[in-house]
């Protein structure tokens, strides 16, 4: 598995995130199309999960 450099990506907070700081999810939309990095905005130092585009699309569709 190769490492993905996420140091210069722009993170976007989910529109469903709680405005008082709870349950916040951020997505990096600017990464190449086959990948969708996701992280916890309350603790971004923990890193990100990186999903394949198709898996992420199916996850969102299922929600």
C-alpha positions, 0 to 999 in steps of 0.5 A: 500500500502506498502513502498518500500525501494529504498535507496540501489538500483542502478539507470541507466539513460535512453539511450534516456536521453539528455546528457546536463541534460534535460529530464533525466529518471532513472530506477532501474533495480536491484529491484525484478522482479515484480517492476520497479522504475522510477525517474527524475534524475534532481530531485531524491529527489522527489521520484520515481514512481513504476510500475508493470513489465507488465505495464512498459513493455507495456508502453515501447512497446507503445512508 
